[in-house]
Amino acid sequence: MRSLIDTHAHLDFPQFKKDLDQVLDRAKQAGVVAVLNAGADEQSSRRAVELSNRYPQVGASVGVHPHSAAKITAKWLEDLETLARSETVLAIGEIGLDFYRNLSPRESQEEVFRKQLSLACRVQKPIIIHSREAYAETLQILQEEELPYPVGVMHCFSGDRSFAEAFLDLGFYISLAGPVTYPRSHDLRDLLNYIPANRLLLETDSPYLPPQAYRSKRNEPAYVRLVYERVALALGQEQEQLAEQIYVNAVRLFSDTLVDRV
């Protein structure tokens, strides 16, 4: 497979500070032609844009992760809109709700989430949604608010079929990550029977959630190849065919800016 895309990573995080060039070289050797680097707060979003300007194979998204919602100022939300209009910024995210860790009050998470949905509509860029232990609440907000077009992606999805179908009905893509390779992730692999081929994306969420072969180690974009391989096996599909479909899906959602600089 020579045209893989890692549609969600955090290359700006400290885990990659010492060897990012080598990490990107390994990704290239594995056939990864593009990586979408997702912002998580003010500093992370700015670093994501910096990396996208430095490395042609890296695209950026900018946004406020729910963990950071309580720390965000009105001034930063204004600055975020300016940053979001940068040419290499392809999406707003990752944004959403996390009621598992609750590192920010739920009220703050919901308020910042809604404001960023409005921002995405203004700048006309898709959204990258993080939702953990909050699928019902995330769905309700998305049903209540105006959404951009194209809508966006449910990143690192781990919900059940009913939620997958509800988000698909809203126009979302569904993205799977390293957990789809875990031996006990039968339910996650079963979802592949219900996600349309043209609405599926694959990712690493580096440096987190490494595939089975690298459990307990730092994840990196090169390992997305193992995600593609396991998904192709689950679908009974040729790996090259799957890679071509994901490539088309990613370009359709995030625009050809994701790959046209490579």
C-alpha positions in Angstrom: 0.0 0.0 0.0 1.6 3.2 -1.2 -1.0 5.9 -0.7 -2.0 5.8 2.9 -3.4 8.7 4.8 -3.3 9.0 8.6 -6.3 11.2 9.2 -5.7 12.0 12.8 -2.4 12.4 14.8 -0.8 14.8 17.3 2.7 15.2 15.9 3.1 18.5 17.9 2.9 16.7 21.2 6.0 16.3 23.4 6.4 12.6 22.6 7.6 13.6 19.1 9.8 16.5 20.1 13.1 14.6 19.7 12.6 12.6 16.6 9.8 14.1 14.4 11.9 14.0 11.2 12.6 10.3 11.7 9.0 9.6 12.5 7.9 11.3 9.3 10.6 9.4 7.4 9.3 6.1 8.7 5.8 7.1 7.8 6.9 7.8 4.2 8.6 4.4 4.1 5.4 2.8 5.2 3.5 4.4 2.3 1.9 7.3 4.3 1.6 10.2 1.9 -0.2 12.6 4.3 -1.0 13.1 8.0 -3.6 15.4 9.4 -2.3 16.9 12.7 -5.1 17.8 15.0 -4.9 20.7 17.4 -6.2 20.4 21.0 -5.8 23.8 22.6 -4.3 27.2 21.8 -0.6 26.2 21.9 -1.3 22.9 20.2 -3.3 24.5 17.4 -0.6 27.0 16.7 2.1 24.3 16.6 -0.1 22.3 14.3 -0.2 25.2 11.8 3.6 25.6 12.2 4.2 22.0 11.4 1.9 22.1 8.4 4.0 25.1 7.1 7.2 23.2 7.7 6.3 19.8 6.3 4.3 19.5 3.0 2.9 16.1 4.0 1.3 17.4 7.1 -2.1 19.2 7.2 -3.5 20.9 10.2 -6.7 21.2 12.1 -7.2 23.7 14.9 -9.6 23.7 17.9 -10.2 23.2 21.6 -10.4 19.7 23.0 -13.0 19.3 25.7 -10.3 18.7 28.2 -9.2 22.3 27.7 -12.6 23.9 27.5 -12.5 25.6 30.9 -9.1 27.2 30.2 -10.2 29.0 27.0 -10.6 32.7 26.9 -12.9 34.8 24.6 -9.7 36.3 23.1 -8.4 32.9 22.1 -11.7 32.0 20.5 -11.4 35.2 18.4 -7.8 34.3 17.5 -8.9 30.8 16.6 -11.0 32.1 13.8 -8.1 33.9 12.3 -5.9 30.8 12.6 -8.7 28.7 11.1 -8.6 30.7 7.9 -5.0 29.6 7.3 -4.5 27.8 4.0 -3.0 24.7 5.6 -5.9 24.4 8.1 -8.3 21.8 6.8 -10.7 21.4 9.7 -11.8 22.5 13.1 -10.9 20.1 15.8 -10.6 18.2 17.7 -13.7 19.4 19.4 -16.5 17.8 21.3 -17.4 16.3 24.7 -15.5 14.0 27.1 -17.6 12.9 30.1 -15.1 10.1 30.9 -12.4 12.2 32.4 -14.4 15.4 32.9 -11.3 17.5 33.0 -13.5 20.6 32.3 -17.0 21.1 33.7 -19.7 19.8 31.4 -21.2 23.2 31.0 -17.9 24.6 29.7 -17.4 21.7 27.3 -20.8 22.2 25.8 -20.5 26.0 25.5 -17.1 25.8 23.8 -18.3 22.9 21.6 -21.2 25.0 20.3 -19.1 28.0 19.7 -16.6 26.0 17.6 -19.5 24.5 15.6 -20.5 28.0 14.8 -16.9 28.9 13.9 -16.7 25.9 11.5 -19.8 27.2 9.7 -18.3 30.6 9.3 -15.0 29.4 7.9 -16.7 26.6 6.0 -14.4 23.9 7.2 -15.4 20.4 8.4 -15.2 19.4 12.0 -13.3 16.6 13.8 -15.4 15.3 16.8 -14.0 13.8 20.0 -16.7 12.1 22.0 -16.1 9.8 25.0 -18.8 8.6 27.3 -20.9 11.4 25.7 -22.3 10.1 22.4 -25.9 10.9 23.3 -25.1 14.4 24.4 -22.8 15.0 21.4 -25.5 13.8 19.1 -28.1 16.1 20.7 -25.9 19.2 20.3 -25.1 18.3 16.7 -28.8 17.9 15.9 -29.5 21.3 17.5 -26.7 23.3 15.9 -26.0 24.3 12.3 -23.3 22.1 10.8 -20.7 22.9 8.2 -20.6 21.2 4.8 -19.0 18.8 4.4 -19.9 18.0 8.0 -16.8 16.2 9.4 -15.7 13.0 11.1 -16.3 11.1 14.3 -12.7 10.6 15.3 -11.6 7.3 16.8 -15.1 6.1 17.0 -16.0 3.5 19.7 -19.8 3.7 19.9 -22.4 1.1 18.9 -24.2 0.7 15.6 -27.1 2.9 16.6 -24.9 5.9 17.3 -22.8 5.2 14.1 -26.0 5.2 12.0 -27.2 8.4 13.7 -23.9 10.2 13.0 -23.9 8.9 9.4 -27.4 10.3 9.0 -26.1 13.7 9.9 -23.5 13.4 7.2 -20.4 12.4 9.2 -17.6 10.1 8.3 -16.6 7.4 10.8 -12.9 7.0 11.6 -11.4 3.9 13.3 -8.0 3.7 14.9 -5.6 1.2 16.6 -8.3 -0.4 18.8 -9.8 -2.0 15.7 -6.7 -4.3 15.7 -7.2 -5.5 19.2 -8.2 -9.2 19.6 -11.3 -8.4 21.7 -12.6 -5.5 19.5 -15.2 -7.7 17.8 -17.9 -5.1 18.1 -15.7 -2.4 16.6 -14.9 -4.6 13.6 -18.6 -5.6 13.2 -19.3 -1.9 12.7 -17.5 -2.2 9.4 -20.5 -4.0 8.1 -22.6 -0.9 8.5 -20.3 2.0 7.7 -20.6 2.7 3.9 -17.2 2.4 2.1 -17.3 6.0 1.0 -17.7 7.3 4.6 -14.9 5.4 6.3 -11.6 6.9 7.5 -8.6 5.4 9.3 -6.2 7.0 11.7 -3.6 6.4 14.4 -4.4 9.1 17.0 -0.6 9.1 17.6 1.0 9.1 20.1 -1.9 7.2 21.6 -3.8 4.0 20.9 -1.1 2.0 19.1 -2.2 -1.1 17.1 -1.9 -4.5 18.7 1.7 -5.1 17.5 2.9 -2.0 19.4 0.7 -2.1 22.5 2.2 -0.1 25.4 4.6 1.7 23.0 4.3 5.2 21.5 2.1 5.2 18.4 3.2 6.9 15.2 1.8 7.5 11.7 3.8 4.6 10.1 1.7 2.2 12.2 -1.5 3.3 10.4 -0.6 0.6 7.9 -1.5 -2.0 10.4 -4.9 -0.4 10.9 -5.5 -0.6 7.1 -4.3 -4.2 7.0 -6.7 -5.3 9.8 -9.7 -3.4 8.4 -9.0 -4.9 4.9 -8.9 -8.4 6.5 -12.2 -7.8 8.4 -13.9 -6.6 5.2 -12.5 -9.4 3.0 -11.1 -6.7 0.8 -7.8 -6.2 -1.1 -5.6 -3.8 0.9 -4.8 -1.7 -2.2 -8.6 -1.3 -2.8 -9.2 -0.1 0.7 -6.3 2.3 0.6 -7.6 3.8 -2.6 -11.1 4.3 -1.1 -9.8 5.9 2.1 -7.6 8.2 0.1 -10.6 9.3 -1.9 -12.7 9.7 1.2 -10.0 11.8 3.0 -9.5 14.1 0.0 -13.2 14.5 -0.4 -13.7 15.5 3.2 -10.6 17.6 3.9 -10.0 18.9 0.3 -7.2 18.0 -2.0 -5.0 20.4 0.0 -4.2 17.4 2.2 -2.2 15.8 -0.6 -1.6 18.3 -3.3 1.6 19.7 -1.7 3.3 16.3 -1.4 
